[in-house]
Amino acid sequence: MTLLDLSRELLCEVAQNLHSESDLNAFARTNRLLYQLTNPLLYNHNIQCSNDSALLWAAKHGKESTVCKLLEKRAWIDPSMRRLDEAFVLAAEAGYRSIADRLLSEGANVNFKITKGANANALQAACSEGHESVVKMLLDKGADVNTQGGFYGNALYAASSKGYKQIVKILLNEGADVSAEGGKYGNALQAASVEGHEQIVKVLLSNGADANTQDGEYGNALQAASAEGHEQIVNILLDKGADVNAQGGFYGNALQAASRGSHEQIVKILLDHGAKVNVQGGFYGCVLQAASAGGRVQIVEMLLNQGADVNAHGGYFSSALHAASSGGYEQIVKILLDKGADVSAQGGEYGNALQAASAKGYMQVVKMLLNTDVNVNSQGGIYNTALQAASAEGHEQIVKILLDKGAEVNTQGGPYGSALQAASSRERKRVIELLLEYGANAN
């Protein structure tokens, strides 16, 4: 006798005693008869024992017939075991309008808020994925257009960030707050400005968005557009009254953002609109340091011609010369030195420009700096001296140049204690031999 010789009642009894969903599934796939007998049990088992995982899967992947079958089963199994809300959000995010609508008719909450993932609710999910028909349906069903939460902060921000102009218009027509705060960039206008969505920027501004609102990573929309190089949006914002010298955000102001991003044309536009070149603030402290870190020679020259202080102190590198030296930008280093940059200025991660160039291995910059009156034994920064920096990083030729220029081989201090210890800790064999030749104390 084979399994299939058993009565249908016995086969169902066998299936009902399989407690693993995978076992049930394997049993059902044996042949068509067992599939017909067991398939309803699979639905029941998933609802009762697997936390409705099948419903979530079916909603996410657009399997409407499966969703309907599961909903029919759940009505008599246990009405309290509902994951309708989560399935509803997944369907909306994936753009399956009819499934989302069906789940709503079964009692899903149109404003259900989720705590995990990028989107706070179904409306925000549909907006972020550009599902216009789903957005319209959700709004018709009473979705709150201004609910806050999630990565995007709100639905308008999500649509603006992703560039869905028609959805932005729909949301605004339904009363979305154009000035609502939230999300990484603070508001919808800044998000659209960051991503370069020119038409959406225009729509938001025409609906009352304030070009000077302060918030988010870039502080304001003008800084955001300047940082990302969106020239037309910069012009639009300035025409709408954006403050060219507004302070705040990562870069401190729009000019510093454009300078660091090497957006030469935007730098010109901002300067033509009265941007100040010596304002202090932001990550780089001043625009000249930002431009020097960015490596664009033309911008550095432009700023200097506008009166930028070559020795302005502050920011991550502490000076423009330090920034240029750290990046190995030889031409900018030369320009700054010709303009009177203080080669001995102290501050920043590497303490001074010479240590920065020595640590990074920029031999030509090291030579340029040593041709000035720089103190080769100046101490400070993470390596204490330029010699220790070059020794730790294994830049043999720079070590030799520094020693030939009078670097003290046995200077004590810094994380390694001495240049020899720095080289030894990194197993820089050639550098160790060179330091010993120049009298390094091995004891």
C-alpha positions in Angstrom: 0.0 0.0 0.0 1.3 3.5 -0.9 0.5 6.8 0.8 -1.9 7.7 -1.9 -3.9 4.5 -1.2 -5.0 6.0 2.1 -8.4 7.7 2.3 -8.6 11.5 2.1 -9.6 11.7 5.7 -6.5 9.8 6.8 -4.3 11.9 4.5 -5.7 15.1 6.1 -5.1 13.6 9.6 -1.4 12.9 8.6 -1.1 16.5 7.4 -2.6 18.0 10.5 0.0 16.2 12.6 2.8 17.9 10.7 3.8 20.8 12.9 6.5 22.4 10.7 5.4 24.6 7.9 8.3 23.3 5.8 7.2 19.7 6.4 3.6 20.7 5.4 4.9 22.4 2.3 7.0 19.4 1.3 4.0 17.1 1.9 1.7 19.3 -0.3 4.2 19.3 -3.2 4.3 15.5 -3.4 1.5 15.4 -6.0 -1.6 17.3 -7.0 -4.0 15.4 -4.7 -1.9 16.1 -1.6 -1.6 19.7 -2.7 -5.4 20.0 -3.0 -5.9 18.4 0.5 -3.0 20.2 2.2 -3.0 23.7 0.8 -5.8 24.9 3.1 -3.9 23.6 6.1 -0.8 25.5 5.0 -2.8 28.8 5.1 -4.3 27.9 8.5 -0.9 26.9 9.8 0.8 30.1 8.7 -1.9 32.3 10.3 -1.9 30.3 13.6 1.8 29.4 13.9 3.9 31.6 11.7 2.7 35.1 12.6 1.1 35.7 9.3 4.4 35.6 7.4 2.6 34.5 4.3 0.3 37.5 4.4 3.2 39.9 4.6 5.0 38.1 1.8 2.0 38.1 -0.5 1.2 41.8 0.1 4.8 42.7 -0.6 5.0 40.7 -3.8 1.6 41.5 -5.2 0.1 38.0 -4.8 -3.5 39.2 -4.5 -5.1 35.8 -4.7 -3.0 34.6 -1.8 -3.9 37.7 0.2 -7.6 37.0 -0.4 -7.3 33.4 0.6 -5.5 34.3 3.8 -8.0 36.9 4.6 -10.8 34.4 4.1 -9.1 31.9 6.4 -8.3 34.4 9.2 -12.0 35.3 9.6 -12.9 32.0 11.3 -9.5 31.0 12.7 -8.8 33.9 15.0 -9.9 37.5 14.2 -7.5 38.9 16.9 -4.4 37.6 15.1 -4.0 40.5 12.7 -1.0 41.7 10.8 -3.1 43.6 8.4 -1.5 47.0 9.2 2.0 45.8 8.4 0.9 44.0 5.2 -1.0 47.1 4.2 2.2 49.3 4.5 4.1 46.7 2.5 1.5 46.7 -0.3 1.5 50.5 -0.4 5.3 50.7 -0.6 5.4 48.1 -3.4 2.6 50.0 -5.3 -0.1 47.3 -5.2 -3.1 49.5 -4.9 -5.8 46.8 -5.0 -4.1 44.8 -2.3 -3.7 47.9 -0.1 -7.4 48.8 -0.7 -8.5 45.2 0.1 -6.5 45.3 3.4 -8.1 48.6 4.3 -11.5 47.1 3.7 -10.6 44.3 6.1 -9.8 46.8 8.8 -6.2 47.9 8.3 -5.4 51.4 9.7 -4.6 53.9 7.0 -2.5 55.9 9.4 -0.7 52.9 11.0 2.8 54.0 12.1 5.7 51.6 11.8 8.8 51.9 13.9 11.3 50.1 11.7 12.5 51.0 8.2 12.8 54.2 6.3 9.1 55.0 6.0 6.8 56.0 8.9 3.6 54.9 7.3 1.9 53.8 4.1 1.5 57.3 2.6 5.2 58.1 3.1 6.2 54.7 1.7 4.0 55.2 -1.4 5.4 58.8 -1.9 9.0 57.7 -1.5 8.5 55.0 -4.2 6.5 57.2 -6.6 3.3 55.3 -6.6 0.9 58.1 -7.5 -2.3 56.1 -7.7 -1.6 54.5 -4.3 -1.0 58.0 -2.9 -4.3 59.2 -4.2 -6.2 56.2 -2.9 -4.6 56.6 0.6 -5.5 60.3 0.8 -9.1 59.5 -0.3 -9.2 56.9 2.5 -8.2 59.5 5.1 -4.4 59.2 5.3 -2.9 62.1 7.4 -0.8 64.1 4.9 1.3 65.6 7.7 2.2 62.6 9.9 5.8 62.9 11.1 8.4 60.1 11.4 10.7 57.9 9.6 13.9 58.7 7.6 12.1 61.2 5.4 10.3 63.0 8.2 7.0 63.3 6.3 5.4 62.4 3.0 6.1 65.8 1.3 9.8 65.5 2.1 9.9 61.9 0.8 8.3 62.9 -2.6 10.5 66.0 -2.8 13.7 64.2 -2.1 12.9 61.5 -4.7 11.8 63.9 -7.4 8.1 63.0 -7.8 6.7 66.3 -8.9 3.1 65.2 -9.4 3.0 63.6 -6.0 4.4 66.8 -4.4 1.5 68.7 -6.1 -1.1 66.2 -4.9 0.2 66.4 -1.3 0.3 70.2 -1.3 -3.3 70.3 -2.7 -4.3 68.0 0.2 -2.9 70.4 2.8 0.7 69.2 3.3 2.7 71.6 5.4 5.3 73.0 3.0 7.4 74.2 6.0 7.2 70.9 8.0 10.5 70.1 9.6 12.0 66.6 9.7 14.4 64.3 7.9 18.1 64.5 7.3 18.0 67.7 5.4 15.4 69.4 7.6 12.6 70.1 5.2 11.2 69.4 1.7 12.8 72.4 0.1 16.3 71.5 1.3 15.8 67.9 0.3 14.8 68.9 -3.2 17.7 71.3 -3.4 20.2 68.7 -2.3 19.0 66.2 -4.9 18.8 68.8 -7.7 15.1 68.6 -8.4 14.7 72.1 -9.9 11.0 71.9 -10.8 10.1 70.7 -7.3 12.1 73.6 -5.8 10.0 75.9 -7.9 6.7 74.2 -6.8 7.6 74.4 -3.1 8.7 78.0 -3.3 5.5 79.0 -5.2 3.5 77.3 -2.4 5.2 79.3 0.4 8.4 77.5 1.2 10.8 79.9 3.0 14.2 79.9 1.2 15.9 81.0 4.5 14.5 78.3 6.8 17.3 77.0 9.0 17.5 73.3 9.7 19.1 70.0 8.6 22.6 68.9 7.6 23.3 71.9 5.3 21.6 74.5 7.4 19.5 76.0 4.6 18.5 75.3 1.0 21.1 77.6 -0.6 24.0 75.8 1.2 22.5 72.5 0.2 22.3 73.4 -3.5 25.8 75.0 -3.4 27.4 72.0 -1.8 25.9 69.7 -4.4 26.7 71.9 -7.4 23.1 72.6 -8.6 23.7 76.0 -10.2 20.2 76.6 -11.5 18.7 76.0 -8.0 21.2 78.4 -6.5 20.0 81.0 -8.9 16.3 80.2 -8.2 16.9 80.5 -4.4 18.8 83.7 -4.7 16.0 85.2 -6.9 13.6 84.2 -4.1 15.5 86.1 -1.5 17.8 83.5 0.0 20.4 85.1 2.3 23.8 84.5 0.6 25.6 84.9 3.9 23.2 82.8 6.1 25.2 80.9 8.7 24.6 77.3 9.9 25.0 73.7 8.7 28.0 71.6 8.1 29.9 74.1 5.9 28.8 77.2 7.8 27.6 79.0 4.7 26.9 78.5 1.0 30.2 80.0 -0.2 32.2 77.5 1.9 30.1 74.7 0.6 30.6 75.6 -3.0 34.3 76.2 -2.5 34.8 72.8 -0.9 32.8 71.1 -3.6 35.0 72.8 -6.3 31.9 74.4 -7.9 33.6 77.3 -9.5 30.6 78.8 -11.3 28.5 78.8 -8.1 31.3 80.4 -6.2 31.3 83.2 -8.8 27.5 83.6 -8.5 27.6 83.7 -4.7 30.4 86.3 -4.8 28.5 88.4 -7.3 25.6 88.3 -4.8 27.7 89.7 -2.0 29.0 86.6 -0.3 31.6 87.5 2.3 35.0 85.7 2.0 36.3 86.0 5.5 33.3 84.8 7.6 34.4 82.3 10.2 32.5 79.1 10.9 31.7 75.6 9.5 33.8 72.5 9.3 36.7 74.2 7.5 36.6 77.5 9.4 36.7 79.7 6.4 36.1 79.6 2.6 39.8 79.7 1.7 40.6 76.6 3.8 37.6 74.8 2.2 38.7 75.7 -1.3 42.3 74.6 -0.5 41.0 71.3 0.8 39.0 70.9 -2.4 42.0 71.4 -4.6 40.5 73.8 -7.2 43.2 76.3 -8.0 40.9 78.7 -9.8 38.6 79.0 -6.7 41.6 79.7 -4.4 42.8 82.4 -6.7 39.3 83.9 -7.0 38.9 84.0 -3.2 42.3 85.6 -2.7 41.5 88.2 -5.3 38.4 89.0 -3.4 40.4 89.6 -0.2 40.4 86.2 1.5 42.7 86.2 4.5 45.5 83.8 3.6 46.3 83.2 7.3 42.8 82.8 8.6 42.9 80.4 11.5 40.4 77.8 12.6 38.5 74.8 11.2 39.6 71.2 10.7 43.0 71.9 9.2 43.5 75.2 11.1 44.8 77.0 8.0 44.5 77.0 4.2 48.2 76.0 3.8 47.7 73.0 6.1 44.7 71.9 4.1 46.5 72.2 0.7 49.6 70.5 2.1 47.5 67.6 3.5 45.9 67.2 0.0 49.2 67.4 -1.8 48.0 70.3 -4.0 51.4 71.7 -5.0 50.1 74.6 -7.1 47.8 75.8 -4.3 50.6 75.5 -1.8 52.8 77.7 -4.0 50.0 80.3 -4.4 49.4 80.5 -0.7 53.1 80.8 0.1 53.5 83.5 -2.5 50.6 85.3 -0.8 52.3 85.2 2.5 50.9 82.1 4.2 52.5 81.5 7.6 54.4 78.2 7.1 54.8 77.8 10.9 51.1 78.2 11.8 50.2 75.6 14.4 46.9 73.7 14.7 44.8 71.0 13.1 45.1 67.3 13.0 48.8 67.3 11.9 49.9 70.3 13.9 51.3 72.1 10.9 51.6 72.0 7.1 55.0 70.3 7.1 53.8 67.4 9.3 50.7 67.0 7.1 52.7 66.7 3.9 55.2 64.4 5.5 52.6 62.1 6.9 50.8 61.9 3.5 54.0 61.4 1.5 53.8 64.5 -0.7 57.5 64.9 -1.3 57.3 68.0 -3.6 55.1 69.8 -1.0 57.6 68.9 1.7 60.4 70.3 -0.4 58.5 73.5 -1.1 57.8 74.0 2.6 61.4 73.3 3.5 62.6 76.0 1.1 60.9 78.5 3.4 61.9 79.4 7.0 59.8 76.6 8.4 61.0 75.0 11.6 61.7 71.4 10.7 61.5 70.4 14.3 58.2 72.1 15.2 56.2 69.9 17.5 52.4 69.3 17.7 49.7 67.3 16.0 49.1 63.6 16.1 52.7 62.6 15.2 54.4 65.3 17.2 57.0 66.0 14.5 57.3 65.8 10.7 60.1 63.3 11.0 58.0 61.0 13.3 55.1 61.3 10.8 57.2 60.3 7.8 58.9 57.5 9.8 55.6 56.0 10.9 54.1 56.1 7.4 57.3 54.7 5.8 58.1 57.6 3.5 61.9 56.9 3.3 62.8 59.7 0.9 60.9 62.3 3.0 62.7 61.0 6.1 66.0 61.6 4.4 65.1 65.0 3.2 64.0 66.1 6.7 67.1 64.7 8.3 69.3 66.5 5.7 67.4 69.7 6.6 68.3 69.4 10.3 65.4 67.3 11.7 66.4 66.1 15.2 66.5 62.3 15.0 66.0 61.7 18.7 63.3 64.2 19.6 61.0 62.6 22.2 57.2 62.9 22.3 54.1 61.9 20.4 52.3 58.6 20.3 55.4 56.6 19.4 57.9 58.4 21.6 60.5 58.9 18.8 60.9 58.6 15.1 62.8 55.3 15.5 60.0 53.8 17.7 57.4 55.0 15.1 59.2 53.2 12.3 59.8 50.1 14.4 56.2 49.9 15.5 55.2 49.8 11.8 58.1 47.6 10.7 59.5 50.2 8.3 62.8 48.4 7.8 64.4 50.9 5.4 63.4 53.8 7.5 64.8 52.2 10.6 68.2 51.6 8.9 68.2 55.3 7.7 67.4 56.7 11.2 70.1 54.6 12.7 72.6 55.9 10.1 71.7 59.4 11.2 72.3 58.6 14.9 69.0 57.5 16.2 69.3 56.1 19.8 68.3 52.5 19.8 68.2 52.2 23.6 
